[in-house]
């Protein structure tokens, strides 16, 4: 299932449109939205 990220994560995605890894330190990677 998909969980909405916290505001900091959303802003991170705006700054890094290619996605990012390490959500909650569990190494999950998100593809570009």
N, CA, C and O atoms as a GROMACS GRO file, in nm:
protein
  132
    1UNK      N    1   0.084  -0.122   0.000
    1UNK     CA    2   0.000   0.000   0.000
    1UNK      C    3   0.086   0.126   0.000
    1UNK      O    4   0.202   0.124   0.042
    2UNK      N    5   0.028   0.233  -0.048
    2UNK     CA    6   0.100   0.360  -0.054
    2UNK      C    7   0.064   0.445   0.067
    2UNK      O    8  -0.054   0.459   0.101
    3UNK      N    9   0.165   0.503   0.130
    3UNK     CA   10   0.141   0.592   0.243
    3UNK      C   11   0.187   0.732   0.204
    3UNK      O   12   0.294   0.750   0.147
    4UNK      N   13   0.105   0.830   0.236
    4UNK     CA   14   0.145   0.968   0.209
    4UNK      C   15   0.263   1.005   0.298
    4UNK      O   16   0.265   0.976   0.417
    5UNK      N   17   0.360   1.069   0.237
    5UNK     CA   18   0.480   1.108   0.311
    5UNK      C   19   0.450   1.230   0.397
    5UNK      O   20   0.353   1.302   0.375
    6UNK      N   21   0.536   1.251   0.496
    6UNK     CA   22   0.524   1.370   0.577
    6UNK      C   23   0.562   1.492   0.495
    6UNK      O   24   0.620   1.480   0.387
    7UNK      N   25   0.529   1.610   0.545
    7UNK     CA   26   0.555   1.733   0.471
    7UNK      C   27   0.701   1.746   0.430
    7UNK      O   28   0.732   1.788   0.318
    8UNK      N   29   0.793   1.709   0.522
    8UNK     CA   30   0.935   1.720   0.490
    8UNK      C   31   0.971   1.630   0.372
    8UNK      O   32   1.052   1.668   0.287
    9UNK      N   33   0.910   1.512   0.368
    9UNK     CA   34   0.938   1.421   0.257
    9UNK      C   35   0.880   1.475   0.127
    9UNK      O   36   0.943   1.465   0.022
   10UNK      N   37   0.761   1.534   0.135
   10UNK     CA   38   0.701   1.591   0.015
   10UNK      C   39   0.788   1.702  -0.040
   10UNK      O   40   0.811   1.710  -0.161
   11UNK      N   41   0.838   1.789   0.048
   11UNK     CA   42   0.924   1.898   0.003
   11UNK      C   43   1.055   1.842  -0.052
   11UNK      O   44   1.111   1.898  -0.146
   12UNK      N   45   1.102   1.733   0.006
   12UNK     CA   46   1.224   1.670  -0.046
   12UNK      C   47   1.202   1.622  -0.188
   12UNK      O   48   1.290   1.636  -0.273
   13UNK      N   49   1.085   1.564  -0.214
   13UNK     CA   50   1.055   1.517  -0.348
   13UNK      C   51   1.048   1.632  -0.446
   13UNK      O   52   1.088   1.619  -0.562
   14UNK      N   53   0.997   1.748  -0.400
   14UNK     CA   54   0.994   1.864  -0.489
   14UNK      C   55   1.136   1.906  -0.526
   14UNK      O   56   1.163   1.946  -0.640
   15UNK      N   57   1.227   1.897  -0.430
   15UNK     CA   58   1.366   1.936  -0.455
   15UNK      C   59   1.442   1.827  -0.529
   15UNK      O   60   1.540   1.854  -0.598
   16UNK      N   61   1.396   1.702  -0.514
   16UNK     CA   62   1.464   1.588  -0.576
   16UNK      C   63   1.362   1.504  -0.653
   16UNK      O   64   1.318   1.399  -0.604
   17UNK      N   65   1.324   1.550  -0.772
   17UNK     CA   66   1.215   1.487  -0.848
   17UNK      C   67   1.245   1.343  -0.890
   17UNK      O   68   1.155   1.273  -0.935
   18UNK      N   69   1.370   1.299  -0.876
   18UNK     CA   70   1.404   1.162  -0.914
   18UNK      C   71   1.376   1.063  -0.802
   18UNK      O   72   1.411   0.945  -0.812
   19UNK      N   73   1.314   1.111  -0.695
   19UNK     CA   74   1.282   1.021  -0.585
   19UNK      C   75   1.395   1.018  -0.482
   19UNK      O   76   1.497   1.085  -0.498
   20UNK      N   77   1.374   0.941  -0.378
   20UNK     CA   78   1.475   0.932  -0.272
   20UNK      C   79   1.461   0.800  -0.198
   20UNK      O   80   1.359   0.732  -0.208
   21UNK      N   81   1.565   0.766  -0.122
   21UNK     CA   82   1.568   0.639  -0.051
   21UNK      C   83   1.585   0.664   0.099
   21UNK      O   84   1.620   0.775   0.141
   22UNK      N   85   1.560   0.561   0.177
   22UNK     CA   86   1.586   0.570   0.320
   22UNK      C   87   1.469   0.623   0.400
   22UNK      O   88   1.489   0.687   0.503
   23UNK      N   89   1.347   0.597   0.355
   23UNK     CA   90   1.230   0.643   0.431
   23UNK      C   91   1.230   0.573   0.567
   23UNK      O   92   1.226   0.450   0.574
   24UNK      N   93   1.233   0.649   0.673
   24UNK     CA   94   1.230   0.591   0.806
   24UNK      C   95   1.351   0.505   0.836
   24UNK      O   96   1.351   0.430   0.934
   25UNK      N   97   1.454   0.514   0.752
   25UNK     CA   98   1.575   0.438   0.775
   25UNK      C   99   1.562   0.290   0.739
   25UNK      O  100   1.647   0.210   0.778
   26UNK      N  101   1.457   0.253   0.666
   26UNK     CA  102   1.439   0.112   0.631
   26UNK      C  103   1.480   0.084   0.487
   26UNK      O  104   1.462  -0.027   0.438
   27UNK      N  105   1.535   0.185   0.419
   27UNK     CA  106   1.590   0.164   0.286
   27UNK      C  107   1.488   0.151   0.176
   27UNK      O  108   1.515   0.091   0.072
   28UNK      N  109   1.369   0.206   0.197
   28UNK     CA  110   1.268   0.201   0.091
   28UNK      C  111   1.298   0.310  -0.011
   28UNK      O  112   1.331   0.422   0.027
   29UNK      N  113   1.287   0.278  -0.139
   29UNK     CA  114   1.312   0.376  -0.243
   29UNK      C  115   1.183   0.410  -0.317
   29UNK      O  116   1.104   0.321  -0.349
   30UNK      N  117   1.164   0.537  -0.343
   30UNK     CA  118   1.047   0.580  -0.419
   30UNK      C  119   1.089   0.620  -0.560
   30UNK      O  120   1.189   0.689  -0.576
   31UNK      N  121   1.017   0.578  -0.661
   31UNK     CA  122   1.042   0.623  -0.797
   31UNK      C  123   0.992   0.765  -0.814
   31UNK      O  124   0.917   0.814  -0.729
   32UNK      N  125   1.030   0.833  -0.920
   32UNK     CA  126   0.978   0.968  -0.945
   32UNK      C  127   0.826   0.964  -0.954
   32UNK      O  128   0.768   0.873  -1.014
   33UNK      N  129   0.762   1.062  -0.896
   33UNK     CA  130   0.616   1.068  -0.899
   33UNK      C  131   0.567   1.143  -1.021
   33UNK      O  132   0.447   1.158  -1.040
   0.00000   0.00000   0.00000
